[in-house]
């Protein structure tokens, strides 16, 4: 199946999680802000930046005109208006927030220059065509389109590496989407997410992640829409390979998504913490570690004689005990089976630290 190990095949061969800084529309339609955010994403540890592309004519119904945009958009991170439009109150699509092909070519060139991947979410067929033409790292399908089967088929036919968000969808719907991409042999993966801005901790439902992995048999990532680290960090032990989070220069800026985003100091902290948790996951093998040797050397006890015994006497739990000896030699408590029911070769005093040379197997 083309979707197994999507992250390693199409995003990064590194074992650690792949981090996407979702710039989205938080550039407020300004290329200068977009470039600053790309650079700051790179410095904060992002492997990729993601933008959103809409062709308003193709997105809207035939002969339907776009509504006049409303609301003030901040010109920079210090431009903070006193009044703001609440989430859900903005006109959609807001044509002020769209870059054209020329601008995206400039964005792609800038990303290549500073060595960070570019991912774009297209919201309509014409934008899909543009994303494929731009030859970005991967395409992303927004949650609202994850069960838009006509659109999914249009995307899947391109056979372009695609990441699919899963907010607002059921397992049944996602299984159907997965089949579309499998049938059309399009490499893809899914992102668990909750489509609320910002999302509450109780709505994150991270337990869906292992179920998604089992039902879809693809890589599963996590796309966070909250203002905390809980969802992203909590997803790592559940096996997520890709982490996406909205970023902004300032959460107080005027624009649709700023309030549900992280600033770049927070994003860097998120990346660092996720990587630490990934590192802490380690191996499933339970063994004696090098880092444990120091404490073991201080606390380890040895098997000693509880009382003096004669030559040929059999060792048992009544004449043995474990004790600190401050000696390197001796038999460790975990090797008790090597001692029990064995005869001693000679007379031994109480407190004697048993060694293999003291005993032999009884006939």
C-alpha positions in Angstrom: 0.0 0.0 0.0 1.4 3.4 -1.0 0.5 5.1 2.3 2.6 3.1 4.7 5.4 5.1 6.2 4.2 8.2 4.4 6.3 10.5 6.7 9.5 8.7 5.9 8.9 8.4 2.2 7.5 11.8 1.4 8.4 14.2 4.3 11.5 13.3 6.2 13.6 10.1 6.9 14.5 11.4 10.3 13.1 9.3 13.1 11.8 12.2 15.2 8.4 13.8 14.6 7.9 16.1 11.6 6.8 19.6 12.6 4.6 21.8 10.5 4.2 25.5 11.3 0.7 26.4 10.1 1.0 30.0 8.9 -2.3 29.5 7.0 -3.8 33.0 6.6 -2.0 34.6 9.6 0.2 36.5 7.2 -2.8 38.8 6.8 -2.2 39.0 3.0 1.2 40.6 3.3 4.1 38.8 1.7 6.6 40.6 4.0 4.9 39.1 7.0 4.7 35.7 5.4 8.5 35.7 4.8 9.2 36.7 8.4 7.0 34.0 9.6 8.7 31.4 7.4 12.1 32.4 8.8 10.8 32.4 12.4 9.3 29.0 11.8 12.6 27.6 10.7 14.4 29.1 13.7 11.7 27.7 16.0 12.4 24.1 14.8 9.7 23.6 12.1 10.4 21.2 9.3 7.8 22.8 7.1 5.5 25.8 6.8 1.9 25.5 5.6 -0.2 28.0 3.7 -3.8 28.0 2.5 -4.9 28.7 -1.1 -8.3 29.6 -2.4 -9.6 30.7 -5.8 -12.8 32.5 -4.7 -14.4 32.2 -8.2 -13.9 28.4 -8.3 -14.8 28.0 -4.6 -18.2 29.8 -4.9 -21.2 28.6 -6.8 -21.7 29.8 -10.4 -22.5 33.5 -10.7 -22.2 34.0 -6.9 -20.1 36.9 -6.0 -17.8 37.1 -3.1 -19.0 39.1 -0.1 -17.2 42.3 0.7 -14.5 41.6 3.3 -15.1 43.1 6.8 -12.9 43.7 9.7 -9.5 45.3 10.2 -6.4 43.2 9.5 -3.3 44.0 11.5 -0.4 45.4 9.4 2.2 43.9 11.8 2.5 42.3 15.2 2.4 45.7 16.9 -0.7 46.8 15.1 -3.3 45.7 17.6 -6.8 47.3 17.3 -9.0 47.8 20.3 -12.0 46.1 18.6 -11.9 42.7 17.0 -14.3 40.4 15.1 -15.0 37.2 17.0 -14.1 33.8 15.5 -16.8 32.8 13.0 -17.7 36.5 12.2 -15.3 37.0 9.3 -16.4 36.9 5.7 -15.4 33.7 3.9 -13.5 33.6 1.7 -11.7 36.8 2.5 -9.9 37.7 -0.7 -7.6 40.1 1.2 -5.8 37.0 2.6 -5.0 35.3 -0.7 -1.6 35.2 -2.5 -1.4 34.7 -6.3 0.8 32.3 -8.2 3.6 34.8 -8.5 3.6 35.4 -4.8 3.6 31.7 -4.1 6.6 31.2 -6.4 8.4 33.8 -4.4 7.4 32.0 -1.2 8.6 28.7 -2.6 11.9 30.3 -3.6 12.3 31.7 -0.1 11.6 28.4 1.6 14.1 26.7 -0.6 16.7 29.3 0.3 16.4 28.8 4.0 15.8 25.0 3.7 12.3 24.5 5.0 9.6 22.5 3.3 6.5 24.1 1.8 3.0 22.6 2.2 -0.2 24.1 0.9 -3.9 23.4 1.6 -6.0 24.0 -1.6 -9.7 24.7 -1.0 -10.9 24.3 -4.6 -10.0 22.5 -7.9 -8.1 25.4 -9.4 -6.0 25.8 -6.3 -5.3 22.0 -6.4 -3.9 22.5 -9.9 -1.7 25.4 -8.8 -0.3 23.4 -5.8 0.6 20.5 -8.1 2.2 23.0 -10.6 4.2 24.6 -7.7 5.7 21.2 -6.8 5.5 21.7 -3.1 6.5 19.1 -0.6 2.9 17.9 0.0 -0.7 18.9 -0.4 -3.1 19.0 2.5 -6.8 18.5 2.6 -8.7 20.5 5.2 -11.0 18.8 7.6 -14.1 20.3 6.0 -13.1 18.5 2.7 -12.1 15.2 4.2 -15.6 13.8 3.5 -16.1 15.9 0.4 -15.7 12.9 -1.8 -15.9 14.7 -5.2 -13.1 16.9 -4.1 -11.1 14.0 -2.6 -11.3 12.2 -5.9 -10.1 15.2 -7.8 -7.1 15.5 -5.4 -6.4 11.7 -5.4 -6.3 11.6 -9.2 -3.3 13.9 -9.1 -1.4 11.1 -7.2 0.4 13.9 -5.2 1.5 13.2 -1.6 -1.5 14.3 0.5 -2.1 14.9 4.2 -5.7 14.7 5.2 -7.1 16.4 8.4 -10.0 14.5 10.0 -11.9 17.0 12.1 -15.7 16.9 12.0 -15.6 13.4 10.4 -16.6 9.9 11.6 -14.6 6.7 11.2 -17.0 5.5 8.6 -16.5 8.7 6.5 -12.7 8.5 6.8 -12.7 4.9 5.8 -14.5 5.9 2.6 -12.0 8.7 2.0 -9.1 6.3 2.6 -10.5 3.9 0.0 -10.7 6.7 -2.5 -7.0 7.5 -2.1 -6.1 3.8 -2.1 -8.1 3.0 -5.2 -6.5 5.8 -7.1 -3.0 4.9 -5.8 -2.4 8.3 -4.2 0.1 8.4 -1.3 -1.6 9.9 1.8 -1.8 10.1 5.6 -4.3 11.4 8.0 -4.1 14.0 10.8 -6.3 13.6 13.9 -7.7 17.0 14.9 -10.6 18.8 16.5 -12.0 21.6 14.3 -12.7 24.1 17.1 -10.7 27.3 17.4 -9.4 27.1 20.0 -10.2 23.5 20.9 -10.7 22.5 24.5 -8.7 19.7 26.2 -11.8 17.6 26.7 -12.6 17.7 23.0 -9.2 16.5 21.8 -10.0 12.8 22.1 -6.5 11.6 21.6 -7.6 8.0 22.1 -8.9 8.2 18.5 -5.3 8.1 17.3 -4.5 4.3 17.7 -8.0 3.5 16.3 -7.3 5.6 13.3 -4.0 3.9 12.7 -5.7 0.5 12.9 -8.7 1.3 10.8 -6.9 3.3 8.1 -3.5 1.6 8.1 -1.7 4.8 7.4 0.6 7.2 9.3 -1.4 9.4 11.7 -0.4 12.9 12.7 -1.9 15.5 15.0 -3.1 18.9 14.0 -3.7 21.1 17.0 -6.0 24.0 17.2 -5.6 24.8 20.8 -3.4 27.3 22.6 -1.8 24.7 24.9 0.8 22.0 24.2 -1.4 19.2 25.7 -2.7 17.7 22.5 0.5 17.7 20.5 2.6 16.3 23.4 0.0 13.8 24.4 -0.2 12.5 20.8 3.5 11.5 20.7 3.2 8.4 22.9 0.2 7.3 20.8 2.4 7.1 17.7 1.9 10.3 15.8 4.6 11.1 13.3 3.6 14.6 12.1 2.6 17.5 14.3 1.0 20.6 13.0 0.2 23.8 14.9 -1.0 27.3 13.9 1.6 30.1 14.4 1.4 33.8 14.6 3.6 36.8 15.3 1.2 38.0 18.0 -2.0 36.3 19.2 -3.6 39.7 19.7 -3.3 40.6 16.0 -6.6 41.2 14.1 -7.3 38.3 11.7 -9.4 35.1 11.7 -6.9 32.6 13.2 -4.4 34.5 15.4 -6.2 33.8 18.7 -6.0 30.1 18.2 -2.3 30.1 17.3 1.0 29.9 19.1 3.6 32.6 19.0 7.1 31.5 17.9 8.5 31.2 21.4 5.7 28.9 22.3 6.1 26.9 19.1 9.7 26.4 19.8 8.9 25.2 23.3 6.3 22.9 21.8 8.8 21.4 19.4 11.4 20.9 22.1 8.9 19.3 24.5 7.5 17.0 21.8 11.1 15.9 20.9 11.9 15.2 24.5 8.8 13.1 24.9 9.6 11.2 21.7 13.2 10.6 23.0 11.8 9.5 26.3 9.6 6.9 24.6 12.8 5.0 23.8 12.6 1.3 23.3 10.1 -1.3 24.3 13.0 -3.6 25.4 13.3 -3.7 29.2 17.0 -4.1 30.2 19.7 -2.9 32.6 20.8 0.5 31.2 24.2 2.1 31.4 22.7 5.1 33.1 21.6 2.8 35.9 25.0 1.4 36.7 26.0 4.1 39.2 23.0 3.7 41.4 23.2 -0.1 41.1 26.8 -0.1 42.2 25.8 1.8 45.3 22.6 0.0 46.3 23.3 -3.6 45.1 23.5 -6.3 47.7 25.2 -9.7 47.6 24.2 -13.1 48.8 25.9 -13.8 52.1 25.7 -16.5 54.8 23.3 -15.9 57.6 25.3 -18.3 59.8 28.4 -20.4 59.6 28.0 -23.7 57.8 30.0 -26.9 57.4 31.6 -28.4 54.4 29.1 -30.3 52.2 26.1 -28.5 53.8 23.3 -27.5 51.4 22.5 -23.8 50.9 18.8 -22.8 51.5 16.7 -19.8 52.3 17.3 -20.3 56.0 21.0 -20.0 55.9 21.2 -17.2 53.3 20.5 -13.5 53.2 21.3 -10.5 51.1 23.4 -7.6 52.4 25.5 -4.6 51.4 29.1 -5.7 51.2 31.0 -2.8 49.6 32.7 -5.5 47.5 32.7 -5.9 43.7 32.8 -9.6 43.9 30.0 -11.9 45.0 26.7 -13.3 43.7 23.9 -10.9 43.0 20.4 -11.5 44.5 18.9 -12.0 41.0 21.1 -15.1 40.7 19.6 -16.9 43.7 18.7 -19.9 41.7 22.4 -20.5 41.1 22.9 -20.9 44.8 19.9 -22.6 46.3 20.2 -26.4 46.9 23.9 -26.3 46.2 26.6 -27.7 48.5 29.5 -25.7 49.8 33.0 -27.0 49.2 34.4 -26.0 52.6 33.6 -24.5 56.0 32.3 -20.9 55.6 31.9 -18.3 58.3 28.7 -16.2 59.0 28.7 -13.2 56.7 30.8 -14.9 54.0 30.1 -13.4 50.6 29.3 -16.3 48.4 31.2 -16.8 45.2 30.7 -19.4 42.5 34.0 -21.1 43.6 32.4 -21.8 47.0 29.8 -24.2 45.8 29.2 -27.2 43.5 26.1 -29.0 42.3 24.9 -31.8 44.6 24.8 -35.3 43.0 
